[in-house]
Every structure is written in C-alpha cells, then in structure tokens.
Amino acid sequence: MPHATWRGRLRAPGLQLGLFAMEFATPGLPLIVREAGADFLVLDMEHSGFGFETVKAVCVGGRAADLPVVVRVAHRHPNEVSRALDMGADGLMAPLVSTAAEARDFVAWATYPPSGGTRGAAMGSAHDGYRPGPAVAKMAEADARKAIIIQVETCAGTEDADAIAAVEGVDCLWIGHNDLSCSLGIPGQFDHPDFLAAEARVREAAKRHGKAFGRLATSAREAKALAARGYDTLGLCSDIMALHSRIAEGVALVRDG
C-alpha cells in the first residue's frame, strides 16, 4: 500500500513539512504538494466546508501521488473517524483533546477489533485500494499503517499532556495554537509566558514518550523559528495563506516595478 512508512517517518528523527488545505481541494492537490517538496497534506474538515466526497477524491489523489493525506475530522466521533479512514486517509487529526481518556477513545475508534478497537470493517473499498484479499490481513495492515495526531488546544489538555502522550497508538501531539491561546485567556498572544509554558509542557511530554510534536505555521519564516523551538512536524501554511502571499508578492512586484 502507498505510504506504508508514513507512521514510521512521523515518529523518526527529522523534520516533516506539509500543507493545510482549508479552501481548495482536488485530486491533483497531493501531487502539487509533493512536487513542491513537502512531505504530507492535511485536509481540514473542522474549519472548512469539505465533506467526505471531497476527502475521498483527495485521498485517492494522495495515493496516486504517493503523498500521505491526513484528515482533521470536524468532531471527535466514531462515525467521522471510520469514514475518514475508509475514504483512504493515511492519518487522522483529533481536535480539542483535553484528556488521555479522550485520546484513548479516538485511537480505539480508528482501530479494528480484536486489537482493542471498535472500527467497523468494510473491505474492498477506497482504504484498501479496492483489492480483494483476506480481511484479517488487511485490518492488521491498516492498524499498523495509520497515524494518529492529537491536537492539544485547551489548558486542560496541556495539563494532561504527559498522560496523552503515553497513550498507545498516539503518534504526534499537535499544538492548536489559536484555540490554546484562547483557552489560556490570552487570544493571539503566542509569545506570552503562559502560552510558552503550556507549549513547553506539551513539547516535553511528546519528546519524553517518543512522539512527534507539531503545529501549523503562518509562513516559512515562522516554521523555521518553530523548528528551532523543537517542533518536528509542521504545516508550513494553509492553502489560503500560500495563495494570498503569492498573489500579494506578485501584485507588489509588478506595481512597484
């Protein structure tokens, strides 16, 4: 199957860089992202109008392009988790996780029985490449391949970060910086001592348990600074940011020139 090493790459040393899609999503997007040199694509269902038909089209494109596609589901719900995986997602991002129990539930929804999970089994569809074959082998392969990214974006989540990072099946802790700053009562103040302390707790928990540590940046310059702070999995920007900055750069160059 494509991207069989994505989970391993996420946990291995080195920097993983990707793009968040929040507005534009076509089957060709993963190939564009790969040809630009990035390592993964995140489809954001939480803050976009994307539905599961869009997810399926982009995930099929991701497999054709050999680029991992991560789906941030809109809600932590077993139906959304199983549908995203059945559409071919290589990884899932869980929003607003505040406790280890919530993280364990999310992992269970994404895992087949009898391996401790409750994911429903439907074979011969997008997630297994429409291939025939024994269901038991396919389920074991899917469980081993999927990557689970837990978004820590509440004050309670930072306080329980060590227990969240210790959950088996969690591969990455991801700071939801906007929501976290709001939860801390300091909206948008990402250099505030309280934000930096909360960030440090999550970073230390991730490193202690051998998990990746991620966040979305607003630019390549910010991504470079975040990497220097210990982040190893970064969204360089969103598709909206990328298009806006490129257009603004061109307009300024032509008008000023």
FENRA-V530879 format. One record per residue. N is the residue number from 1. RES is the residue in one small letter. SS is DSSP state (a for helix, b for strand, c for the rest). D_LAST is the distance of its C-alpha to the last C-alpha in Angstrom with 1 decimal. Layout:
N;RES;SS;D_LAST, N;RES;SS;D_LAST
This chain:
1;m;c;49.5, 2;p;c;45.8, 3;h;c;44.5, 4;a;c;48.0, 5;t;c;46.6, 6;w;a;44.1, 7;r;a;46.5, 8;g;a;47.3, 9;r;a;43.7, 10;l;a;43.2, 11;r;a;46.1, 12;a;c;45.4, 13;p;c;43.6, 14;g;c;39.9, 15;l;c;36.7, 16;q;b;36.2, 17;l;b;32.8, 18;g;b;32.3, 19;l;b;30.5, 20;f;b;31.8, 21;a;b;31.8, 22;m;c;32.3, 23;e;c;30.8, 24;f;c;30.4, 25;a;c;33.3, 26;t;c;34.2, 27;p;c;36.4, 28;g;c;33.4, 29;l;a;31.7, 30;p;a;33.9, 31;l;a;33.0, 32;i;a;29.3, 33;v;a;30.0, 34;r;a;32.2, 35;e;a;29.8, 36;a;c;27.2, 37;g;c;29.8, 38;a;c;31.2, 39;d;c;34.9, 40;f;b;35.7, 41;l;b;34.8, 42;v;b;36.1, 43;l;b;36.8, 44;d;b;37.1, 45;m;c;39.8, 46;e;c;40.4, 47;h;c;37.1, 48;s;c;36.3, 49;g;c;38.0, 50;f;c;38.8, 51;g;c;42.4, 52;f;a;44.5, 53;e;a;43.8, 54;t;a;40.1, 55;v;a;41.3, 56;k;a;43.5, 57;a;a;40.9, 58;v;a;38.4, 59;c;a;41.3, 60;v;a;42.4, 61;g;a;38.9, 62;g;a;38.9, 63;r;a;42.2, 64;a;a;41.0, 65;a;a;37.9, 66;d;c;40.1, 67;l;c;38.0, 68;p;b;39.9, 69;v;b;39.4, 70;v;b;40.4, 71;v;b;41.3, 72;r;b;41.2, 73;v;c;44.0, 74;a;c;43.9, 75;h;c;47.4, 76;r;c;49.8, 77;h;c;52.3, 78;p;a;54.3, 79;n;a;53.4, 80;e;a;49.7, 81;v;a;50.1, 82;s;a;52.3, 83;r;a;50.2, 84;a;a;47.0, 85;l;a;48.8, 86;d;a;50.5, 87;m;c;47.2, 88;g;c;46.4, 89;a;c;44.5, 90;d;c;44.7, 91;g;b;44.5, 92;l;b;44.8, 93;m;b;43.4, 94;a;b;45.8, 95;p;c;44.4, 96;l;c;46.0, 97;v;c;48.7, 98;s;c;50.7, 99;t;c;53.8, 100;a;a;55.1, 101;a;a;57.3, 102;e;a;54.3, 103;a;a;52.7, 104;r;a;56.0, 105;d;a;56.3, 106;f;a;52.8, 107;v;a;53.7, 108;a;a;57.0, 109;w;a;55.4, 110;a;c;53.3, 111;t;c;56.3, 112;y;b;59.1, 113;p;c;62.7, 114;p;c;64.8, 115;s;c;62.2, 116;g;c;62.3, 117;g;c;60.0, 118;t;c;60.2, 119;r;b;57.6, 120;g;c;58.9, 121;a;c;59.3, 122;a;c;58.1, 123;m;c;57.8, 124;g;c;56.5, 125;s;c;53.3, 126;a;a;49.6, 127;h;a;50.1, 128;d;a;52.4, 129;g;c;50.7, 130;y;c;53.3, 131;r;c;55.7, 132;p;c;59.4, 133;g;c;61.2, 134;p;c;63.2, 135;a;a;61.9, 136;v;a;63.1, 137;a;a;61.0, 138;k;a;57.9, 139;m;a;58.3, 140;a;a;58.7, 141;e;a;55.6, 142;a;a;53.5, 143;d;a;54.8, 144;a;a;53.9, 145;r;a;50.4, 146;k;c;49.0, 147;a;b;46.9, 148;i;b;47.3, 149;i;b;44.6, 150;i;b;45.9, 151;q;b;43.6, 152;v;b;44.8, 153;e;c;43.3, 154;t;c;46.2, 155;c;a;48.0, 156;a;a;51.1, 157;g;a;49.3, 158;t;a;48.3, 159;e;a;51.8, 160;d;c;53.2, 161;a;a;50.5, 162;d;a;53.0, 163;a;a;55.4, 164;i;a;52.5, 165;a;a;51.3, 166;a;c;55.0, 167;v;c;55.3, 168;e;c;56.0, 169;g;c;53.4, 170;v;c;50.5, 171;d;c;47.8, 172;c;b;45.0, 173;l;b;44.6, 174;w;b;41.3, 175;i;b;40.2, 176;g;c;39.1, 177;h;a;37.2, 178;n;a;36.5, 179;d;a;40.1, 180;l;a;41.6, 181;s;a;39.9, 182;c;a;41.3, 183;s;a;44.7, 184;l;c;44.7, 185;g;c;44.0, 186;i;c;40.7, 187;p;c;38.1, 188;g;c;34.7, 189;q;c;35.9, 190;f;c;35.5, 191;d;c;36.0, 192;h;c;39.2, 193;p;a;42.3, 194;d;a;44.1, 195;f;a;41.3, 196;l;a;41.1, 197;a;a;44.9, 198;a;a;45.0, 199;e;a;42.4, 200;a;a;44.4, 201;r;a;47.6, 202;v;a;46.0, 203;r;a;44.5, 204;e;a;47.8, 205;a;a;49.7, 206;a;a;47.5, 207;k;a;47.8, 208;r;a;51.6, 209;h;c;52.3, 210;g;c;50.0, 211;k;c;47.6, 212;a;b;43.8, 213;f;b;41.7, 214;g;b;38.6, 215;r;b;36.0, 216;l;b;32.8, 217;a;c;29.7, 218;t;c;26.5, 219;s;c;24.2, 220;a;a;24.6, 221;r;a;24.5, 222;e;a;27.3, 223;a;a;29.2, 224;k;a;29.3, 225;a;a;30.7, 226;l;a;33.2, 227;a;a;34.3, 228;a;a;35.1, 229;r;c;37.3, 230;g;c;39.4, 231;y;c;37.8, 232;d;c;38.3, 233;t;b;37.3, 234;l;b;33.9, 235;g;b;31.9, 236;l;b;28.3, 237;c;b;27.2, 238;s;b;28.0, 239;d;a;26.7, 240;i;a;25.3, 241;m;a;23.5, 242;a;a;22.1, 243;l;a;20.8, 244;h;a;19.4, 245;s;a;17.5, 246;r;a;16.1, 247;i;a;15.0, 248;a;a;13.6, 249;e;a;11.6, 250;g;a;10.2, 251;v;a;9.6, 252;a;a;7.9, 253;l;a;5.5, 254;v;a;5.0, 255;r;a;5.4, 256;d;a;3.8, 257;g;c;0.0
